[in-house]
């Protein structure tokens, strides 16, 4: 997916580069075409007006003062003959009369503008019989009374085809396209180069981020250049350095905490053993009635707290062995019914008042560490009795190649925000509860024992209510995990 995203970004960069090049080429071609087209048409128009002016100045003085239609037709014919390479057709009108000659059609707007302004005007049209230029040139001449430039009332019209000019303009368009396509093709080369140059540090950052995610915190990148990507690379290196420093500090603190817990547990074990021996003897005196009632109650309280403290120290030592990787697994073949019932008998849990079991009719043989599975079952059942309502249901069986044991209670279940943390060490769902009968490590130890067997332990809420813990282990592992 990440590779696809990188390729997508590269494609977008190349497309953007080519789009800019295409727009630039298009604008340049459009401006060039506009100027060239205007120049071609203006040159043709100026040359035609110049030639027409020469011919009119040469032939118009030969007209009588009051020319007839025949005279006007004759002038138009003469102008047609001298058109030469221009190939124009001409017509002549007098005052507001219709044009006489071969030039047609002539728009009313052009005729009106020529009579009104008494100057040469023109129009270009693309209508049938094709693109053409129509020139309207009023005729002025010296009157006999000496007034120069007096309008004669005559207007000469010349219409000439622009097909040749249109062909030249079409050639310009073709040339523009012919030049734009290679330009775009050539622009693709620097576009690919630029995209590669931009994306190379991005790919390096992605690779480095993946290494950081995988735990290689000493990953660093070489900073080249002084642009934004170089600044980003420098920021990444700073972040990686901070992460590596914080990780080292956390690991040091965690190692110290584990070492402290292991040392304290070990140091407490010996005096607690002596205290337990003394409290056991005092328990007998308290139960026998040899002690006063107040003293007996105090002795029983101290004895109970001493046993709790001893269990907590044992749990701390057990979890310390898991942390140190010193926990060993000793596999034995044992009957599944025997394994479950032995756990219940050792804790004095009665059936069916406290625990209801659903076990295979035949005592299926499984290969497990009996002591550790006993610890797991004891923790799960004790937790269900403590937080749920009896009786607790224990279902055990072999499904395929797996040993599956479910422990379900009849309590309210586990809150959704608590469920992800039930196997965390010392986690308490109720922060106001400062004390509990357990050490807060029972479920964590159960999880570690399941992992030691290469199995899993999960917690969920049953559809009908109550919590369900499911232990899944290989029923007959081929060899002990190292």
N, C-alpha and C positions, 0 to 999 in steps of 0.2 A: 504493500500500500504506500509506504514512504517513497519507494522508488518511483511508483506511478505518479506521486505528487511532484517529485523532482522533475520528472520528464514533462509533466503538465506545465510547470513553471517555465521550463526551458522553451517549450512550444509557445507559451504566451509571450515570452521575451522576444523570440524570433519573429512571431507574427506582428508584435507591436513595432519592432524595428522595420520590418518590411512595409508595414502600413504607413509609417512615417515617411519612408523612402518613396512609396507609391504616391502619397498625397503631395509630397514635395515635387516629384516628377510631374504629376498631373497639373499642379498649379503652374509650374514653369512652362509646361507644354501649352497650357491654356493661355497664359499671358503671351507667349511667343506666337501662338496661332492667331490670337486677336490682333497683335501688332502687324504680323505678316499679312493677314487678310485685309486689314484696313489699308496697309500700304499698297497691296496689289490693286484693290478697287480704286483707291485714290489716284494711283498713277494712271490707270486706264481712263478714269474720268477726266483727269486734267489733260491727258493727251487728246481725248475725243473732243473736249471743249475747245482746245487750242486749234485742232484741225477744222472743226466746224466754224470757228470764228474766222479763220483765214478764208474759207470758201464763201461764207456769207458776205464778208467785207469785199470779196472780189466780184460776186455775182449780183448782190442786192442793188448796187448803184445803177445797174442796167434796166431796172424796172421803171415803168412810167410813174408819174406822180399819183395817178389813180389807177392802180393795177386791177385788171379784171381777174376772174377765176382762171381764165386761160393762162394769163401771165403767171399767176401763182402756181398753177400746175406745171408750167414750163420750168419755173425756178426749182420746184421740188424734183423734177426729173433730172435737171442738171446736177443738183446736189447728190442725187442717187448715183449718178454716173461717176462723180469724182470721189465717192466714198472709198473706193479702192479696197485696201486690205481691211478697212474698218467694217465693211459690209453693212453699213447702216442703211436704214430706210428713213425717208424724210417726208415732212408735210409742212404746209404753210397756212396760217390762218390770218384773217384780217378782222381787226376789232374783236367782236364777240362771235364772229362767224365760225362755222365748223372747219377743222383742218382739211386741207386739200392735199392729197398725196398718198403715198404708200405706207406711211408710219401709222400704225394703229395696233391696239387701241391706245388712246391718250386720255388719262384721267381728267375729270373736270377740276379736281383740286389743283393739279399741276397747271392747267390753263389759267385758272383764276389767280394763282400765286404769281405766274409770269406777268400777267396783265397788271396786277396790282403793284408789284415791286419794280417792274420795268428793268429787272436784272436777270441774268442767267440763273435758272434753277434746274434741278434734276431730281429724279427719283429712281430707286432700284426696286425691281419687283421680281418675284419668283413664280408668277403665274404663267399660264400658257401664253405663248408657245415655248416658254422656258425662261431662265433668268436673263434679264436684260436691263440696260440702262437707258432711260429716256431723258433727253435734254431739251429744255425749253429756253430758247434764246431770243429775246425781243430785238427787233431791228430798229436802230436809230440812224438818222442821217441828217446832214446839214440841209436845212430848209432854204428855199430860194431867198427868203428875206434875211438870211444871215444868222439865224438863231441856231447855234450848234447843239447837237444832241437831242434834237426834238424827236419824241417818239413817233414812229411811223405808223403805229397801229398794227404792224406785222409781227408775227411771232413764228420763228422757224423751229420745228420739232425734229429731233433725230433720235431714232431708236436703234440701239445696237446690242447684239447678243453678248452675254457674259459667260457663255459655255466654256470658253478657253480658260477664263479666269477661275471659273468653278472647278475645272479640272486641276488647275494649279493648286487651288485650296485643298482639294481632295488629296492631292499628292502630299501636301503638308501634313494632313491628318495621318496619312499612312506612314509618313516618315516619323511623325511623333510617336505613333504606336510602335513602329519598328525600333525606335531608340529606347522607348520605355521598357519594353520586355527584357532586353539584355541588361538594362540598368538594374531592374529588379533582380534578375538572376545574379548579377555581380554583387548586389546589396546583400544577398543571402549569405555570402562568404563572411563579410565582417559581422553580420548578425549572429551567425553561429559562433564565431570567435568571441564576440562580446558576451553572448549567453554563457558560453563555456567558462569564460573568465569570471563572470559574476557568480555562477553557480558552483564553481570549484570550492571556494571557501564555505559556501552553504553546505555542500556535501561533507566537507571536512568537519564542520560543526555538528552535523547530524551523526556522523560516525563517532565523534568524540563523545557526544551526549549518550549514545548507546553504550559506549564503554563505561561511562560514569554510572549509568543505570545498572550495568552488570557488576559494578563494584570496583572497577579499575579506577580508583580515585586519583592516581598519579598521572592521569592523562592530561597533556597540555598541547597547545597548538602554537605553531610559529606565527608571529605577528609580522605581516609584510604590508607595507604601504601606510598611508595615513588617512584613508577614507573611512566611511561609516562601517564597512565590513571589518576593517582592521580594528576599529574601536569595539565592535561586537566581539571579535575574537579575544581582545584583551579583557573584556568584561567576563567572558566565559572562563578564561584562565584564572581570573580573580575569584570567580565563584567556585571553581574546582579546588583551588587552594584552600578556601574557607571550608568547603565540605570535607576535604581531607583532614584538615586540622580538627574540625569538630568531631569527625568520625574517630580519629585517634584518641581524642579526649574522652569521648563516650565509651570507647572500648576499654580505655584505662580505668575509668570510673566503674564500669560494669565488672571488670576483672577484680578490682579492689572490693567491690560489694560482694561478689561471689566468694572471694577468699575470706572476707570478714565473716560471712554467714557460716562457711565451713569451719573456720577456726573457732568461732563462738560455740557452734553446735558441738564440736569435738570437746571443747573445754567444759561445757556444761554437762556432758553425758556422764562423766564419772561422779561428780557430786550429786547429780540427780538419781543415779543408781543407788547411792547410799541413802539419800532422802527417801526413795521409794521403799527401800528395805525397812527403814525406821517407821514410815507411815503404815506399812502393811502390819507391822507388829502392833502399832497403836490402834489400827482398825479393829484388831481382834479384841483388845481391851475395851474399846468404845462399844462394840457390839455385845460384849459379854456383860456389860453393866458394871464393870469394875471402876469406871471413871464417873465423876459427877456429870449430870446431864449437860451443863454448859460446856464443860471441858470436852465431853464426848462430841458435841456438835462442832466445836472448833477443830477437834482432831479430824473428824470426817470431812470438814470443809478443806482443811489443809491437804488431806490425802487426795481428795478429788482434784484440787488445783495442781497438785504435784503430778498426778497422772496426766492431766491435760498438758502440762509443761513438758513432760517426758515425751508425749506423742508429738508435740510440736517440734521438739529437738530431733526426734527420729525423722520426721518429715523434712526438716531442713537438711539433715545429713543426706537423705535420699535424693532430694532435688539437687544438692551440691554434687553428688556423684554423677547425676545426669549431665550437669553443666560441665563437669570435668571430663566427660566421656569415659568414665570409669565403671559405668553400670554394665554388668555382665549378664548374659542370658543363658540359662541352663534349661534346655528343653528335655521334657520327659513325655512318654506316652501315658495318657490318663483318660479315664472314662468321663464323658461330659456330665452325666448325671452325678457322678461322684464329685467332680470338681465343684459344681454349684451347691450341692447339699453340704459339702464340707465347709464351705464359706458360711452358710446359714447356721450350721451347728456350732462353729467356733464363736460366733457372735451371739448365739442364743436367740436368733430370730425365729419366731414360731410360725408354723403354717396351720391354717390359712389366715390367722388373725393379723399377722404383720406382713407376710410375704406369700404370694400365690405363684407357683412355678408351673411352667408348661415345658416339659422336657421330652426328648425322644423316648419311645417305649423301650428301645434297645439302647444299651449304654455305648454310644458311639465313641470310638477312640480318637483323640486329638493329640497333637504334639505341641505342647506349650510349656512355658515356664510356670509351674504350678503356683509358686509363691507370688509371682508378679500378677498373674491373672486373679488370684485371690485378693490381692490388694485392690485391683481395679474393681472387681465385683463388690467388695466391701465398701469402697468409697462411693460407688454409684448407688447402692441400696441404702446406705446410711444417709446420703444426700437426699434421696427420694423420701425416706421416712421423716427426715428433719424438716423439709420444705413442702412436702406434699401430704396427702392423707392416706393412711393405710387402708387396705393392704396394697403393697407394691407388687406389680406383676413382673415376673422374670420369664422371658421366653428365650430358649436356647436351641440351636439346631445347626446342622451342617447343610449349607446350600451350595451345590457344586463343589468347588474346592475351597470354600470359605466357611469359617466358623462365625456365626452371627448370634449375638446375645443382645436382647432388648430389655431395658429396665424402664418401666413406665410407672408413674405415680398417679394419684387421683387429685392432685392439688390444682391450683389456679393456672398453672403453666408458667412460662418464663416470659417476662415482658420483652417486647420487640427490641428495645434499646439495650437490654441486658444480654440477650441471646448471643451476640457476637463475642461477649467477654466472659462467658461462663468458665472457660478453661484458663483464664488469665490468673496469674499468681496473686494472691491476697486481694482479689477483686471482691467488692461488696456491693450488692445492688442497692442496699439502703445505707447511705453514708452516715445516717444518724445512729446506726447500730455499731457500737464500738467493740462489742464482744460477741463471740459465737462459740459454740461447742467445738467446732473444728479449727484447724490451723489456717485455713484459707488456701491450703496447698493440695488438698485431696484430689480435686478434679485435674489440676495441673500434673500431679504425679500419675494419675490414671492415663492422661493423654501421652505422657512420656513413655509409659510402659506399653501402650498400644503401638507407638512409633517404634519402640525397640523390637517389637514382634513383626515389624513391617506391616502393621495394620492401621486402622483408622478408628477414631472415636468422635461421634457427632452428637449434637443436641438439637432437638426440635420440639414443637408443640403438637400434640395429637389433635386430630380434627374434633374429637369429642371432649377435649379438655385434658389438662395435665401435661407434664413434660415427659419426653421419651429420649433416652440416651441409647445409642446403638454402637456396639463394639463389633468390628469386623476384622477378623484375623485369618491368615492362611491356616487351613486346618492341619496340613501336614507339610511344613516347610522342609525342603530337601537338605538345607544346611543352616547352621546358625549364622546370623549376620555378624559381621566383624565389628 
